Structures are given as structure tokens and as C-alpha cells.
Amino acid sequence: MNIGRWFQLEARGSTVRTEILGGVTTFIAMAYIIVVNPAILAFAGIPIGPSTVATILAAAFGSLLMGLYANRPIAVAPYMGENAFIAFGLATLGIGWELRIGAVFVSGIAFLLITVLGIRTWLANSISPSLKYSFAVGIGMFLAFIGLYETGIVTSFVTGLPPAVLPAADSGLLLAPAAPVKIGNLADPQVLLAIGGFVLIGSLMYRRVKGAILIGMAVTGLAGCVLGYGRLPTPAWWRCRSSGITIWARSRSSLIFAVCCSSRSCRSC
């Protein structure tokens, strides 16, 4: 099969090398969802193992369908706003995570129906361009804030403060601080590494270097490993045999392992 002809690369002014480089860059840029999505859903009580597997499978199959069926250069992954709505928005209703997942399933069926009936296109066209841009800007600012917080550039306002100075109500519970966040310790080596990585990416993009984001992330990650700020996770593989088929999973709590274990014939390696 001719990949260039299948994806119409020449007609779109692209090459196989460009598409591979773009795909790798996109994957690394959006791989944060593998960690962030389960972490947010954990606030709703959803186990991290199954939610991690579901996140990966949704992104993998969604992206494959987008590329092979729709033939569009768009990567698909779970929506950041939706997980926050499940974890915090629906919490006000006092329902368990099972019902929240059920609500997501019902909404998925609704989206499928309006797409098949052609209503989705009409709804999308009825939204003003400025509002569409605001969606992307809002999500981008949300992700930027997560990055700033995780790297330590900004931190919680109460970090480093003794408990005695924190405001408390008459019930003894802590109140919200005067400000939610503050500037972190800019002298911290890990913070300087994050800032340096951002400056490197910006400089490469200014010079129009191809793969600037990918190069910047790779160099920053490698520097972090060399300086001892990063470590690889310890592999923990588990084997399951069912109906003559052997399935391997990274964690016993993963969705694949849970489904396979229904046969009660699992063994650890």
C-alpha cells in the first residue's frame, strides 16, 4: 500500500517524513492525558488503573479512526473539560462514579444520533467563530496552568506557611486562602529546567526549526534524567490465560486484566 497515495500527501503539500515527525510530536505533546485524565477522574472515585487503560484505548482508536476513516490529521483524546465536569460538576448531585459514567454513555449516544441525523453540523455552524476560538483558548490556558503548577513555576498560596497562620472557621476547618496560587521558588533547579525548556522551544520555533517542540521536549527530558530529576516507572507485568489466549497487562487493576480475571485463571509472571 502506498502511504502517500492513501493519505493524499502530495496533493496536500506534505511528505511521509513530515507526517511522521508531526505524529511523533503530537503524541508527545498530548501524552500528558494518560496521567492527567485518570488523576482528575480519581476525584470522582474512579479507579486509576481502569481509567488509565480507557484513556489510552479511547485516544488510540479515536486517532486511528480519524486518520484511516476520516483521513484527517487530527489526534483524538479524552476532553479535559469533560473529566473535570465528571469529577467536580456532577459531585454536587451526590451520585457515585458509576452513574456519572452512565451519564457519559447517554451523552455519547446523543452525540451519535445528532451526527447521524446531520444536526451536529448545523449546531457547529450556528456557533460564532469567536466562541469557537474561546474554547481552544480556555483549554489552552487550563493546560498551561497545569504545566506551570506541576513544574513549580507557580504553587499553592499556602505552600511553606505554618498551619497557625492559615485562616480557619469557627468549626475548625480551614478557609480558602487570600489567593489561590503564588510564584514558586524560581531558584529551584527543576523550575529553572522547565523555564529553560520553554525558552529552548521558543527559540527553535523562532528560527523555524522543524520539530522544534519535539526537540525541546526531548532535550529537556534528557537533561532532567541526567540531573536525576526523572525516573522510569518500575515495570510490573501480569499474565492472564483465558480460553487459550494469553493477555499481558501493566497492572492488576487495569481494565484488561479485570475483564480477563473473570475466568479466575490468572497468574503473575
C-alpha positions in Angstrom: 0.0 0.0 0.0 1.3 3.4 -1.0 1.0 5.6 2.2 1.4 8.8 0.3 -1.4 8.0 -2.1 -3.6 6.6 0.7 -3.4 9.8 2.7 -3.1 12.1 -0.4 0.1 13.6 1.0 1.3 15.1 -2.3 -2.0 16.8 -3.0 -1.9 18.3 0.4 1.7 19.5 0.1 3.1 17.1 2.7 5.6 14.2 2.8 5.8 11.0 4.7 8.7 12.4 6.8 6.7 15.5 7.7 3.7 13.4 8.7 5.8 11.0 10.9 7.6 13.9 12.6 4.2 15.7 13.2 2.7 12.5 14.5 5.5 11.9 17.0 5.4 15.5 18.1 1.7 15.4 18.6 1.9 12.2 20.6 4.5 13.5 23.0 2.6 16.8 23.3 -0.7 15.1 24.2 0.7 12.1 26.2 0.1 14.1 29.4 -3.6 13.0 29.1 -2.5 9.4 30.1 -1.6 10.8 33.5 -3.8 13.9 34.0 -7.1 12.3 32.9 -7.0 9.4 35.4 -5.7 11.8 38.1 -8.7 14.1 37.7 -11.2 11.2 37.4 -9.8 9.8 40.7 -11.5 12.7 42.5 -14.8 11.1 41.4 -13.7 7.8 42.9 -12.9 6.1 39.5 -10.0 3.6 40.0 -6.8 4.9 38.3 -6.0 1.6 36.6 -9.2 1.2 34.6 -9.4 4.9 33.8 -5.8 4.8 32.5 -6.5 1.9 30.2 -9.7 3.5 29.0 -7.9 6.8 28.3 -5.3 5.1 26.2 -7.8 3.0 24.3 -10.0 5.9 23.6 -7.1 8.0 22.2 -5.7 5.1 20.2 -8.9 4.1 18.5 -10.2 7.6 18.1 -7.0 8.7 16.4 -6.9 5.6 14.2 -10.5 6.2 13.0 -9.7 9.9 12.4 -6.7 9.0 10.3 -7.8 5.9 8.5 -11.5 6.6 8.0 -11.9 10.4 8.0 -8.4 10.9 6.6 -7.8 14.0 8.7 -4.5 14.9 10.5 -6.2 15.3 13.9 -5.4 13.4 17.0 -8.2 12.5 19.3 -8.1 12.1 23.1 -10.5 12.5 26.1 -11.7 16.0 26.6 -10.1 17.9 29.5 -13.3 19.8 30.3 -15.4 16.7 30.4 -13.3 15.0 33.0 -13.5 18.0 35.3 -17.2 18.1 34.9 -17.5 14.4 35.9 -15.2 14.8 38.9 -16.4 18.1 40.2 -19.5 19.3 38.4 -21.6 16.2 39.0 -20.3 15.9 42.6 -22.9 18.4 43.6 -25.6 15.9 42.7 -24.2 13.4 45.3 -24.1 10.5 42.8 -21.5 7.8 42.5 -19.0 7.5 39.7 -21.0 4.6 38.2 -23.9 6.9 37.5 -21.5 9.6 36.2 -20.1 7.2 33.7 -23.6 6.2 32.7 -24.3 9.9 32.0 -21.3 10.0 29.7 -22.6 6.9 27.9 -26.0 8.5 27.4 -24.4 11.7 26.1 -22.3 9.7 23.7 -25.4 8.1 22.3 -27.0 11.5 21.9 -23.9 12.8 20.1 -24.1 9.8 17.8 -27.7 10.4 17.0 -27.3 14.1 16.2 -24.3 13.3 14.0 -26.2 10.6 12.0 -29.2 12.9 11.6 -27.0 15.8 10.4 -27.9 18.1 13.4 -24.3 18.3 14.6 -23.1 20.2 11.6 -26.0 22.7 11.9 -25.2 23.2 15.6 -21.5 23.7 14.9 -22.2 26.2 12.2 -24.5 28.1 14.5 -21.7 28.8 16.9 -19.9 32.1 16.2 -16.2 31.9 15.3 -15.2 33.9 18.3 -16.8 31.5 20.6 -15.1 28.5 18.9 -11.8 30.2 19.4 -12.6 30.8 23.0 -13.0 27.1 23.6 -9.4 26.5 22.3 -8.0 29.4 24.3 -9.8 28.3 27.5 -8.5 24.7 27.2 -5.0 26.0 26.4 -4.9 28.3 29.5 -6.1 25.4 31.6 -3.4 23.1 30.3 -0.8 25.9 30.7 -1.8 26.4 34.3 -1.4 22.7 35.0 2.0 22.8 33.4 3.0 25.8 35.5 1.8 24.2 38.7 3.4 20.8 38.0 6.8 22.3 37.2 6.7 24.5 40.3 6.7 27.8 38.5 3.5 28.6 40.4 2.5 26.8 43.6 -0.3 26.8 46.2 -0.5 30.0 48.2 -0.3 28.0 51.5 3.0 26.3 50.5 5.6 26.9 53.1 3.2 28.6 55.5 2.8 27.2 59.1 -0.8 25.9 59.9 -1.2 28.6 62.6 -1.3 31.4 60.0 -4.0 29.8 57.9 -7.5 31.2 58.2 -9.9 28.9 60.0 -13.7 29.0 60.5 -15.3 28.6 63.9 -15.8 24.9 63.1 -12.1 24.4 63.0 -12.0 23.8 59.2 -9.6 25.8 57.0 -10.9 28.6 54.9 -9.9 29.5 51.4 -6.6 31.5 51.3 -6.5 35.1 50.2 -5.0 34.0 46.9 -5.2 30.5 45.3 -1.6 30.4 43.9 1.7 32.3 44.1 5.0 32.3 42.3 7.1 29.3 43.2 10.7 29.1 44.0 12.4 30.3 40.9 15.8 29.3 42.2 14.8 25.6 42.3 16.8 23.7 39.7 13.7 21.8 38.4 11.9 25.1 37.9 14.9 26.5 36.0 15.0 23.4 33.9 11.3 23.8 33.0 11.9 27.5 32.1 15.0 26.6 30.1 13.0 24.0 28.1 10.3 26.6 27.3 12.9 29.1 26.2 14.6 26.4 24.0 11.3 25.5 22.3 10.5 29.2 21.7 14.0 29.9 20.3 13.8 26.9 17.9 10.3 27.9 16.8 11.5 31.5 16.2 14.3 30.1 14.0 11.7 27.9 12.2 13.5 24.7 13.1 11.4 21.7 12.0 10.4 19.6 15.0 11.1 22.4 17.4 8.6 21.3 20.0 9.8 17.7 19.8 13.4 18.6 20.1 12.8 20.9 23.0 10.8 18.3 24.9 13.4 15.6 24.2 16.3 17.8 25.3 14.6 18.9 28.5 13.5 15.4 29.3 17.0 14.1 28.8 18.5 16.8 30.8 16.1 16.0 33.6 17.1 12.4 33.6 20.8 13.2 33.6 20.4 15.6 36.6 18.4 13.0 38.4 15.0 14.7 38.4 13.3 11.9 36.5 13.0 8.2 36.8 11.4 5.4 34.7 8.5 3.6 36.3 9.2 0.1 37.5 7.5 -2.4 35.2 5.0 -4.7 36.7 3.6 -7.1 34.1 0.9 -9.6 34.8 -0.1 -12.6 32.7 -3.6 -14.0 32.2 -4.6 -17.1 30.3 -8.2 -17.5 29.2 -9.6 -19.8 26.6 -6.1 -20.5 25.2 -5.3 -16.7 24.9 -2.6 -15.1 26.9 -3.1 -11.4 27.8 -0.5 -9.2 29.3 -1.3 -6.1 31.3 0.8 -3.5 33.1 -1.3 -3.5 36.3 -3.6 -5.9 38.0 -6.0 -3.1 38.4 -6.2 -2.4 34.7 -9.4 -2.8 32.8 -7.9 -5.5 30.6 -6.7 -7.5 33.5 -10.1 -7.1 35.3 -12.1 -8.4 32.4 -9.7 -11.3 31.8 -9.7 -12.3 35.5 -13.4 -13.1 35.3 -12.2 -16.5 34.2 -10.3 -16.9 37.5 -7.3 -18.3 35.7 -4.7 -15.6 36.1 -1.1 -15.9 37.1 1.5 -13.3 37.8 4.8 -13.5 35.9 
